[in-house]
Amino acid sequence: VLARTTGHSYNNGQSNGNYRAPLIQIDHFGFLEDGTFKQRYLVNNEHWDQKGGPILFYTGNEGDITWFCNNTGFMWDVAEDLGAMLVFAEHRYYGESLPFGQDSYSDTKHLNYLTSEQALADFSVLIRELKRKVLGAQESPVIAIGGSYGGMLSAWLRMKYPNVVVGALAASAPIWQFPDMVPCGDFYKIVTQDFARSGLNCDSNIRRSWKAIDNITATDDGLQWLSGEFSLCSPLKKTDLDDFKAWLQETWVNLAMVDYPYEANFLQPLPRWPIQVVCKHLNFDPSSVSDYQLLGGISEAARVYYNYTGNCPCLNTSSTATGNLGFIGWYYQACTEMVMPLCTDGVQDMFEPQDWNFQAFSDECNSLFGVRPRADWAATVYGGLDIASHSNIIFSNGGLDPWSSGGVTRNISDSVVAIVIPDGAHHLDLRYNNEYDPHTVLSARIQEVEYFKLWITQARKLQIPG
Amino acid sequence: VLARTTGHSYNNGQSNGNYRAPLIQIDHFGFLEDGTFKQRYLVNNEHWDQKGGPILFYTGNEGDITWFCNNTGFMWDVAEDLGAMLVFAEHRYYGESLPFGQDSYSDTKHLNYLTSEQALADFSVLIRELKRKVLGAQESPVIAIGGSYGGMLSAWLRMKYPNVVVGALAASAPIWQFPDMVPCGDFYKIVTQDFARSGLNCDSNIRRSWKAIDNITATDDGLQWLSGEFSLCSPLKKTDLDDFKAWLQETWVNLAMVDYPYEANFLQPLPRWPIQVVCKHLNFDPSSVSDYQLLGGISEAARVYYNYTGNCPCLNTSSTATGNLGFIGWYYQACTEMVMPLCTDGVQDMFEPQDWNFQAFSDECNSLFGVRPRADWAATVYGGLDIASHSNIIFSNGGLDPWSSGGVTRNISDSVVAIVIPDGAHHLDLRYNNEYDPHTVLSARIQEVEYFKLWITQARKLQIPG
């Protein structure tokens, strides 16, 4: 039993006597590399109906699976009603599921098996193995559940391996955030809207802040002042300015992702409706304040995100979120398959204008990892906009979530459906029920469970005899 | 324009100005190997309606694409009615589509990208590229067509890339000939039935022949006699006996595959209903003939297959069929993913009893190629028996074809359907119309075209705007 923070417990699939981790092929798609690795997965069968009760299978994303496990309360909340076993499977190359141990990230050669296709194959092999080995699970319908990249994996698992999962809940899964599918500017427009609706002048003041930073940091004194005002752990140098702005921009993005209606600790510990709290520091009339006053407000706002606990002695611009996420791994994935164009224009959004520049991105990937992204591959392998022939997939999206820009927010067919949660941020529906939940997320969760029950019933009818 | 034997002409996609071959990634599923190769494909647009007329796309199998092109008359026969462009795409590692040129087969490392998943990705990339580049093809619905392994690829292409093809005709595609899906003995039972129904005592005499070979080859004189009787190019040695029997067994199997109702030249030039001709040499009462007489009949029978033209000075036991097939490549594929258990018992079939021995097979693969087959992978990646959630796939099977043992011969749903052609051998429906065609194959072809038209209509309705 691992450390737990949720009041629930789970077994580590690898160490528990009942569920030994299968050896998973490092390369499912080639036979030269015949090595195997141990994939970590967590299991809870407290409420499982051992006579074929369903399995809710979390398709792990780019981070430590225990963290996702503890941030996916929805599965724990619905387990009893469904008589479901819960399985949380870790994505290869993250957490403890390292194909080559400590060497996994050592070079391009070792990173070569970090792809979504390999991860989907891992999940499929693991599910088939569990169904074979766990007494009572042979006929258990399996439902894939995931959020964000994990939600993309859930949808894709159902698309590519419908023999393995009977349906999928893809929460806040931007499966269309790929080249030529959606406008690259929508993402930051949504971030901006979140700030605009959370306080008077909030977005305008952030929009003005970039120029104010330029103005003030034109002198060494200004640089020093800004470093002090933000309590930065390392004082800013002239050459750090782009990084500093990128760090601030990412801060606003992250706030938009986790603008939850209650105190929570996902990317950072935060108050309820954190953007409203941020915006209290940015509500002055833009024309009536100096650059110093404006950036003073920005620094207070940033502190809401980085120091809500009051325990943070200084702000560190080299990171914006929890260490549970695997940033290098995700960067590699973005540099290969997960090419997601984003852009800003400074008019419809509150950021400095920046085009999407594939060539520059490709060159950066090449210098970092020795690989070049393939812009068109995701559309080829995962269907692009043309997903109507699939079935049993729920795409849920929060109206506050910037990633809804690349999400499926309209019904595609009777069984590929969209649920929109207007007051929801990033996969709010996957979190525990909370007294402050808006009714839209409660009704989303009810609908999701209804679909699960429908799929389970369908699966039992379709069961292949023998 | 390449050499043609059919009266039709096609362009080589690589050399024709209108359709340049796209550079295809050698490895679609990893980014370390970033090389590309040229895939050969053949195009005919004589009857194509350039305003979005459909594309019939032949998913090439384990051999030279020109040979498949010339043996898939069905596509040529229906092109005008459908206003269809015809495309025949060569499978990587066969014909001229060699990822590493002459080195492609040099070692395990170079063979590593010879998999069905890579081939499906090749086809998808090629189709998307054609639709982008060929004027008028942007909205063209694409239908995958293939026979045998190529038919499996057609079905799998629709299953895995329904965004790329609107439907698939999988002719004589044994997608269930994998471990634990169908009984391993069914294949040879069907071979035996073909001989049993084609002449009195035919199967019984073949069943007796194995022991007769043992008896006669117990002496050097017998060995010499047998070599002479069969006009073998190289006289038999004691150590060749297993190979000799395997060669004979494969001869009967091949005859079962190509037991067509008219003169044809697929694996070999043959008379109409070749098994009936073979069986004329094997119709004696088994109890009334000596081993010498029996084997004399067998040698006459084998000559029907190997020397129908009368031009063959001696029989060569090292090959049983056309050089257009890539045997080494297919052996490698069987040694990796395409694990298809076959077995005999000598009772329900006319062969010497032989169990399916996975371990022995795996060891042989390891010594030949340095790889080991993964028995369970095909079931995981391609759905096994559980294919009901897919759509728009026709599985056609001939009742005479031994590969129908692993085929889908019952309707799975309204849109995953089976067509059985009782008098058909291996993908007879894909061949040109012929005056000797049984009515069952004519009606199969009519049904197939009706499904094509339905899919094309559906696709036009579903077209995503913009």
Boltz contact constraints between the chains, C-beta under 6 A:
constraints:
  - contact:
      token1: [A, 29]
      token2: [B, 29]
      max_distance: 6.0
  - contact:
      token1: [A, 29]
      token2: [B, 117]
      max_distance: 6.0
  - contact:
      token1: [A, 30]
      token2: [B, 112]
      max_distance: 6.0
  - contact:
      token1: [A, 31]
      token2: [B, 336]
      max_distance: 6.0
  - contact:
      token1: [A, 31]
      token2: [B, 371]
      max_distance: 6.0
  - contact:
      token1: [A, 32]
      token2: [B, 108]
      max_distance: 6.0
  - contact:
      token1: [A, 32]
      token2: [B, 109]
      max_distance: 6.0
  - contact:
      token1: [A, 32]
      token2: [B, 112]
      max_distance: 6.0
  - contact:
      token1: [A, 108]
      token2: [B, 32]
      max_distance: 6.0
  - contact:
      token1: [A, 109]
      token2: [B, 32]
      max_distance: 6.0
  - contact:
      token1: [A, 112]
      token2: [B, 30]
      max_distance: 6.0
  - contact:
      token1: [A, 112]
      token2: [B, 32]
      max_distance: 6.0
  - contact:
      token1: [A, 117]
      token2: [B, 29]
      max_distance: 6.0
  - contact:
      token1: [A, 124]
      token2: [B, 380]
      max_distance: 6.0
  - contact:
      token1: [A, 128]
      token2: [B, 380]
      max_distance: 6.0
  - contact:
      token1: [A, 162]
      token2: [B, 389]
      max_distance: 6.0
  - contact:
      token1: [A, 163]
      token2: [B, 383]
      max_distance: 6.0
  - contact:
      token1: [A, 163]
      token2: [B, 384]
      max_distance: 6.0
  - contact:
      token1: [A, 163]
      token2: [B, 386]
      max_distance: 6.0
  - contact:
      token1: [A, 336]
      token2: [B, 31]
      max_distance: 6.0
  - contact:
      token1: [A, 371]
      token2: [B, 31]
      max_distance: 6.0
  - contact:
      token1: [A, 380]
      token2: [B, 124]
      max_distance: 6.0
  - contact:
      token1: [A, 380]
      token2: [B, 128]
      max_distance: 6.0
  - contact:
      token1: [A, 383]
      token2: [B, 163]
      max_distance: 6.0
  - contact:
      token1: [A, 384]
      token2: [B, 163]
      max_distance: 6.0
  - contact:
      token1: [A, 385]
      token2: [B, 464]
      max_distance: 6.0
  - contact:
      token1: [A, 386]
      token2: [B, 163]
      max_distance: 6.0
  - contact:
      token1: [A, 388]
      token2: [B, 462]
      max_distance: 6.0
  - contact:
      token1: [A, 389]
      token2: [B, 162]
      max_distance: 6.0
  - contact:
      token1: [A, 389]
      token2: [B, 391]
      max_distance: 6.0
  - contact:
      token1: [A, 391]
      token2: [B, 389]
      max_distance: 6.0
  - contact:
      token1: [A, 462]
      token2: [B, 388]
      max_distance: 6.0
  - contact:
      token1: [A, 464]
      token2: [B, 385]
      max_distance: 6.0
